[in-house]
């Protein structure tokens, strides 16, 4: 979906955004044929002078920024206020020019387009990029550096994104002919991740500041933690995952029993899903509902943290506990969690979103309903 409403509708109807990529057949030796695709190419809302330095990844982020500003009812003066800053992340950029491929292209282009005058702290940590951006914004406001922060991230769909993971044996290929059946987080039949594109923007604001201007409030960030395994570049660490969840709970000042839903990182890789399930079980036991929404849209890499956080906010607002799409039979090597096989409605007021990245970088965010 291209809005919170359409995203919620897609989750409720269990609609898949994964498509068969017939044009990828032109790459010799490349076998992956599935990718999560965003149905949006109406770039006219982005001024031409700004589009010149933007690739697909920055264009997607700029669109979500426009929508977020409109939804938040922000004036130009407030957007460009020195106390308003930005933190955006992404992983893979467009390779057609330096301004499009530089690691901070999203943050730089958005700052220029929207005349951001406050702090600009790009986040570049692979699959935790946009969740780390949210954490940076949270801490910037918490410690008095900003009153308002635009945070998020994005990712564009490219064959070379999938190609990098295919070389490592990490992509799904068994379901090339049935893209809606993959990825399959936690399922015994999973065969790897599916790359995807997309992104999102959250407007973080100091509570009294937001309340004074009558802002629409979707939820409160009450906890954040990030940690590093310090061990292996690509292999997941059970200990690191467990640690970051406990640190986030400590930051929020709550116990694990207070969390009513966990949006797992679970990318549908054999090792990663198993390690994450056991880390989650070590912290929460088997009674907290768990799902990974990557089964609907694939792995958005740098954009996954913010989109999955938005799923968490939708859950707080609507009570929706989204099912693990394509989960039929849980891998017996995974821990005995409360996996969501179908959509449910809960009465919870706290959710956790977890993301883990190459390099052993971990993030955990906790949101509360207001």
SULZIKA-V522707 format. One record per residue. N is the residue number from 0. RES is the residue in three letters. PHI is phi in whole degrees, -180 to 180 (none if undefined). NEAR is the number of other ideal C-beta (glycine too) atoms within 8 Angstrom. Layout:
BEGIN
n=N res=RES phi=PHI near=NEAR
n=N res=RES phi=PHI near=NEAR
END
This chain:
BEGIN
n=0 res=UNK phi=none near=9
n=1 res=UNK phi=-104 near=6
n=2 res=UNK phi=-158 near=7
n=3 res=UNK phi=-61 near=9
n=4 res=UNK phi=-64 near=7
n=5 res=UNK phi=-73 near=9
n=6 res=UNK phi=-64 near=13
n=7 res=UNK phi=-62 near=12
n=8 res=UNK phi=-63 near=10
n=9 res=UNK phi=-65 near=12
n=10 res=UNK phi=-68 near=15
n=11 res=UNK phi=-65 near=9
n=12 res=UNK phi=-92 near=6
n=13 res=UNK phi=54 near=10
n=14 res=UNK phi=-80 near=8
n=15 res=UNK phi=-93 near=9
n=16 res=UNK phi=-103 near=12
n=17 res=UNK phi=-86 near=15
n=18 res=UNK phi=-126 near=9
n=19 res=UNK phi=-79 near=8
n=20 res=UNK phi=-104 near=10
n=21 res=UNK phi=-62 near=6
n=22 res=UNK phi=-71 near=5
n=23 res=UNK phi=-72 near=12
n=24 res=UNK phi=-66 near=7
n=25 res=UNK phi=-72 near=4
n=26 res=UNK phi=-90 near=8
n=27 res=UNK phi=-62 near=3
n=28 res=UNK phi=82 near=4
n=29 res=UNK phi=-93 near=11
n=30 res=UNK phi=-105 near=7
n=31 res=UNK phi=-67 near=15
n=32 res=UNK phi=-133 near=11
n=33 res=UNK phi=-127 near=14
n=34 res=UNK phi=-161 near=15
n=35 res=UNK phi=-81 near=16
n=36 res=UNK phi=-120 near=10
n=37 res=UNK phi=-95 near=10
n=38 res=UNK phi=-86 near=4
n=39 res=UNK phi=-155 near=7
n=40 res=UNK phi=-146 near=3
n=41 res=UNK phi=-88 near=5
n=42 res=UNK phi=-80 near=7
n=43 res=UNK phi=-65 near=4
n=44 res=UNK phi=-73 near=6
n=45 res=UNK phi=-95 near=13
n=46 res=UNK phi=-52 near=6
n=47 res=UNK phi=-58 near=6
n=48 res=UNK phi=-63 near=5
n=49 res=UNK phi=-85 near=12
n=50 res=UNK phi=-61 near=10
n=51 res=UNK phi=-58 near=6
n=52 res=UNK phi=-105 near=11
n=53 res=UNK phi=-111 near=12
n=54 res=UNK phi=-96 near=13
n=55 res=UNK phi=-56 near=9
n=56 res=UNK phi=-63 near=17
n=57 res=UNK phi=-74 near=17
n=58 res=UNK phi=-63 near=12
n=59 res=UNK phi=-62 near=17
n=60 res=UNK phi=-65 near=18
n=61 res=UNK phi=-63 near=14
n=62 res=UNK phi=-63 near=11
n=63 res=UNK phi=-67 near=13
n=64 res=UNK phi=-65 near=14
n=65 res=UNK phi=-57 near=10
n=66 res=UNK phi=-64 near=10
n=67 res=UNK phi=-67 near=14
n=68 res=UNK phi=-63 near=11
n=69 res=UNK phi=-65 near=7
n=70 res=UNK phi=-66 near=8
n=71 res=UNK phi=-81 near=10
n=72 res=UNK phi=66 near=8
n=73 res=UNK phi=-91 near=9
n=74 res=UNK phi=-81 near=5
n=75 res=UNK phi=-61 near=7
n=76 res=UNK phi=-62 near=6
n=77 res=UNK phi=-75 near=9
n=78 res=UNK phi=-63 near=12
n=79 res=UNK phi=-94 near=10
n=80 res=UNK phi=-66 near=11
n=81 res=UNK phi=-59 near=5
n=82 res=UNK phi=-91 near=8
n=83 res=UNK phi=-110 near=16
n=84 res=UNK phi=-124 near=16
n=85 res=UNK phi=-147 near=15
n=86 res=UNK phi=-146 near=18
n=87 res=UNK phi=-130 near=17
n=88 res=UNK phi=-135 near=18
n=89 res=UNK phi=-159 near=19
n=90 res=UNK phi=-115 near=11
n=91 res=UNK phi=-109 near=11
n=92 res=UNK phi=-113 near=14
n=93 res=UNK phi=-68 near=12
n=94 res=UNK phi=-94 near=6
n=95 res=UNK phi=-83 near=6
n=96 res=UNK phi=-169 near=8
n=97 res=UNK phi=-60 near=5
n=98 res=UNK phi=-65 near=9
n=99 res=UNK phi=-96 near=14
n=100 res=UNK phi=-103 near=11
n=101 res=UNK phi=-59 near=9
n=102 res=UNK phi=-61 near=6
n=103 res=UNK phi=-107 near=8
n=104 res=UNK phi=-61 near=18
n=105 res=UNK phi=-66 near=16
n=106 res=UNK phi=-62 near=14
n=107 res=UNK phi=-68 near=12
n=108 res=UNK phi=-67 near=15
n=109 res=UNK phi=-67 near=16
n=110 res=UNK phi=-59 near=11
n=111 res=UNK phi=-70 near=9
n=112 res=UNK phi=-67 near=11
n=113 res=UNK phi=-104 near=11
n=114 res=UNK phi=56 near=9
n=115 res=UNK phi=-73 near=13
n=116 res=UNK phi=-107 near=7
n=117 res=UNK phi=-86 near=13
n=118 res=UNK phi=-66 near=9
n=119 res=UNK phi=-128 near=11
n=120 res=UNK phi=-121 near=11
n=121 res=UNK phi=-65 near=12
n=122 res=UNK phi=-111 near=14
n=123 res=UNK phi=-136 near=10
n=124 res=UNK phi=-141 near=11
n=125 res=UNK phi=54 near=12
n=126 res=UNK phi=-75 near=16
n=127 res=UNK phi=-106 near=16
n=128 res=UNK phi=-58 near=19
n=129 res=UNK phi=-78 near=23
n=130 res=UNK phi=-71 near=16
n=131 res=UNK phi=-68 near=15
n=132 res=UNK phi=-61 near=18
n=133 res=UNK phi=-63 near=19
n=134 res=UNK phi=-62 near=13
n=135 res=UNK phi=-63 near=13
n=136 res=UNK phi=-63 near=16
n=137 res=UNK phi=-58 near=13
n=138 res=UNK phi=-71 near=9
n=139 res=UNK phi=-62 near=14
n=140 res=UNK phi=-78 near=15
n=141 res=UNK phi=-58 near=6
n=142 res=UNK phi=-100 near=6
n=143 res=UNK phi=80 near=4
n=144 res=UNK phi=-83 near=7
n=145 res=UNK phi=-145 near=12
n=146 res=UNK phi=-97 near=9
n=147 res=UNK phi=-148 near=17
n=148 res=UNK phi=-135 near=17
n=149 res=UNK phi=-90 near=19
n=150 res=UNK phi=-134 near=15
n=151 res=UNK phi=160 near=19
n=152 res=UNK phi=179 near=18
n=153 res=UNK phi=-160 near=20
n=154 res=UNK phi=-153 near=19
n=155 res=UNK phi=-102 near=12
n=156 res=UNK phi=-87 near=12
n=157 res=UNK phi=-141 near=7
n=158 res=UNK phi=-62 near=9
n=159 res=UNK phi=-73 near=8
n=160 res=UNK phi=-60 near=13
n=161 res=UNK phi=-65 near=14
n=162 res=UNK phi=-62 near=11
n=163 res=UNK phi=-61 near=8
n=164 res=UNK phi=-73 near=13
n=165 res=UNK phi=-65 near=13
n=166 res=UNK phi=-59 near=6
n=167 res=UNK phi=-86 near=7
n=168 res=UNK phi=73 near=6
n=169 res=UNK phi=-106 near=8
n=170 res=UNK phi=-94 near=12
n=171 res=UNK phi=-78 near=15
n=172 res=UNK phi=-132 near=11
n=173 res=UNK phi=-64 near=7
n=174 res=UNK phi=-109 near=11
n=175 res=UNK phi=-55 near=11
n=176 res=UNK phi=-87 near=5
n=177 res=UNK phi=-139 near=7
n=178 res=UNK phi=-59 near=14
n=179 res=UNK phi=-74 near=6
n=180 res=UNK phi=-97 near=7
n=181 res=UNK phi=-145 near=16
n=182 res=UNK phi=-73 near=16
n=183 res=UNK phi=-135 near=15
n=184 res=UNK phi=-53 near=17
n=185 res=UNK phi=71 near=14
n=186 res=UNK phi=-82 near=14
n=187 res=UNK phi=-63 near=8
n=188 res=UNK phi=-94 near=8
n=189 res=UNK phi=-68 near=16
n=190 res=UNK phi=-135 near=10
n=191 res=UNK phi=133 near=14
n=192 res=UNK phi=-85 near=14
n=193 res=UNK phi=-123 near=17
n=194 res=UNK phi=-70 near=14
n=195 res=UNK phi=-150 near=17
n=196 res=UNK phi=-120 near=16
n=197 res=UNK phi=147 near=13
n=198 res=UNK phi=180 near=18
n=199 res=UNK phi=-165 near=15
n=200 res=UNK phi=-132 near=13
n=201 res=UNK phi=-113 near=13
n=202 res=UNK phi=-100 near=12
n=203 res=UNK phi=-94 near=12
n=204 res=UNK phi=-146 near=12
n=205 res=UNK phi=-57 near=8
n=206 res=UNK phi=-56 near=7
n=207 res=UNK phi=-65 near=6
n=208 res=UNK phi=-63 near=10
n=209 res=UNK phi=-68 near=10
n=210 res=UNK phi=-64 near=9
n=211 res=UNK phi=-64 near=6
n=212 res=UNK phi=-98 near=7
n=213 res=UNK phi=71 near=5
n=214 res=UNK phi=-70 near=9
n=215 res=UNK phi=-75 near=6
n=216 res=UNK phi=-115 near=8
n=217 res=UNK phi=-88 near=6
n=218 res=UNK phi=172 near=12
n=219 res=UNK phi=-120 near=9
n=220 res=UNK phi=-80 near=11
n=221 res=UNK phi=-112 near=11
n=222 res=UNK phi=-155 near=14
n=223 res=UNK phi=-154 near=14
n=224 res=UNK phi=-150 near=14
n=225 res=UNK phi=-138 near=12
n=226 res=UNK phi=-151 near=10
n=227 res=UNK phi=-128 near=9
n=228 res=UNK phi=-67 near=11
n=229 res=UNK phi=66 near=4
n=230 res=UNK phi=-128 near=7
n=231 res=UNK phi=-129 near=7
n=232 res=UNK phi=-69 near=6
n=233 res=UNK phi=-118 near=5
n=234 res=UNK phi=-78 near=7
n=235 res=UNK phi=-71 near=10
n=236 res=UNK phi=-116 near=11
n=237 res=UNK phi=-57 near=10
n=238 res=UNK phi=-65 near=8
n=239 res=UNK phi=-66 near=15
n=240 res=UNK phi=-64 near=16
n=241 res=UNK phi=-62 near=11
n=242 res=UNK phi=-61 near=10
n=243 res=UNK phi=-69 near=15
n=244 res=UNK phi=-66 near=16
n=245 res=UNK phi=-67 near=9
n=246 res=UNK phi=-65 near=11
n=247 res=UNK phi=-65 near=15
n=248 res=UNK phi=-62 near=14
n=249 res=UNK phi=-63 near=9
n=250 res=UNK phi=-64 near=11
n=251 res=UNK phi=-79 near=10
n=252 res=UNK phi=70 near=6
n=253 res=UNK phi=-130 near=11
n=254 res=UNK phi=-96 near=5
n=255 res=UNK phi=-63 near=10
n=256 res=UNK phi=-65 near=4
n=257 res=UNK phi=-77 near=7
n=258 res=UNK phi=-82 near=15
n=259 res=UNK phi=-102 near=11
n=260 res=UNK phi=-161 near=15
n=261 res=UNK phi=-121 near=14
n=262 res=UNK phi=-92 near=15
n=263 res=UNK phi=-80 near=12
n=264 res=UNK phi=-71 near=11
n=265 res=UNK phi=10 near=12
n=266 res=UNK phi=-90 near=13
n=267 res=UNK phi=86 near=19
n=268 res=UNK phi=-91 near=10
n=269 res=UNK phi=-57 near=7
n=270 res=UNK phi=-76 near=8
n=271 res=UNK phi=-62 near=12
n=272 res=UNK phi=-63 near=16
n=273 res=UNK phi=-65 near=11
n=274 res=UNK phi=-60 near=12
n=275 res=UNK phi=-65 near=15
n=276 res=UNK phi=-62 near=14
n=277 res=UNK phi=-73 near=11
n=278 res=UNK phi=-65 near=13
n=279 res=UNK phi=-65 near=16
n=280 res=UNK phi=-64 near=12
n=281 res=UNK phi=-63 near=7
n=282 res=UNK phi=-91 near=10
n=283 res=UNK phi=-111 near=12
n=284 res=UNK phi=73 near=6
n=285 res=UNK phi=-112 near=9
n=286 res=UNK phi=-106 near=5
n=287 res=UNK phi=-92 near=13
n=288 res=UNK phi=-58 near=11
n=289 res=UNK phi=-132 near=13
n=290 res=UNK phi=-152 near=15
n=291 res=UNK phi=-113 near=14
n=292 res=UNK phi=-87 near=13
n=293 res=UNK phi=-67 near=16
n=294 res=UNK phi=-63 near=13
n=295 res=UNK phi=-91 near=12
n=296 res=UNK phi=-131 near=11
n=297 res=UNK phi=83 near=14
n=298 res=UNK phi=-96 near=14
n=299 res=UNK phi=-82 near=15
n=300 res=UNK phi=53 near=15
n=301 res=UNK phi=-64 near=16
n=302 res=UNK phi=-97 near=19
n=303 res=UNK phi=-68 near=16
n=304 res=UNK phi=-61 near=20
n=305 res=UNK phi=-74 near=18
n=306 res=UNK phi=-65 near=16
n=307 res=UNK phi=-71 near=13
n=308 res=UNK phi=-68 near=17
n=309 res=UNK phi=-64 near=12
n=310 res=UNK phi=-59 near=14
n=311 res=UNK phi=-62 near=16
n=312 res=UNK phi=-68 near=13
n=313 res=UNK phi=-61 near=13
n=314 res=UNK phi=-62 near=16
n=315 res=UNK phi=-66 near=14
n=316 res=UNK phi=-75 near=9
n=317 res=UNK phi=-107 near=8
n=318 res=UNK phi=86 near=9
n=319 res=UNK phi=-63 near=13
n=320 res=UNK phi=-110 near=14
n=321 res=UNK phi=-70 near=12
n=322 res=UNK phi=-70 near=12
n=323 res=UNK phi=-78 near=14
n=324 res=UNK phi=-62 near=9
n=325 res=UNK phi=75 near=11
n=326 res=UNK phi=-85 near=15
n=327 res=UNK phi=-111 near=7
n=328 res=UNK phi=-132 near=7
n=329 res=UNK phi=-67 near=9
n=330 res=UNK phi=-57 near=11
n=331 res=UNK phi=-65 near=5
n=332 res=UNK phi=-81 near=4
n=333 res=UNK phi=-80 near=12
n=334 res=UNK phi=-70 near=8
n=335 res=UNK phi=-79 near=5
n=336 res=UNK phi=-85 near=12
n=337 res=UNK phi=-87 near=8
n=338 res=UNK phi=-71 near=10
n=339 res=UNK phi=-86 near=14
n=340 res=UNK phi=-89 near=6
n=341 res=UNK phi=-146 near=5
n=342 res=UNK phi=-63 near=11
n=343 res=UNK phi=-133 near=9
n=344 res=UNK phi=-119 near=7
n=345 res=UNK phi=-114 near=11
n=346 res=UNK phi=-116 near=5
n=347 res=UNK phi=-72 near=13
n=348 res=UNK phi=-129 near=7
n=349 res=UNK phi=-139 near=13
n=350 res=UNK phi=-131 near=15
n=351 res=UNK phi=-121 near=15
n=352 res=UNK phi=-122 near=16
n=353 res=UNK phi=-117 near=17
n=354 res=UNK phi=-141 near=14
n=355 res=UNK phi=-137 near=14
n=356 res=UNK phi=-130 near=12
n=357 res=UNK phi=-53 near=8
n=358 res=UNK phi=91 near=8
n=359 res=UNK phi=72 near=13
n=360 res=UNK phi=-94 near=15
n=361 res=UNK phi=-121 near=18
n=362 res=UNK phi=-138 near=16
n=363 res=UNK phi=-144 near=16
n=364 res=UNK phi=-122 near=18
n=365 res=UNK phi=-126 near=18
n=366 res=UNK phi=-117 near=16
n=367 res=UNK phi=-128 near=11
n=368 res=UNK phi=-74 near=10
n=369 res=UNK phi=-108 near=5
END
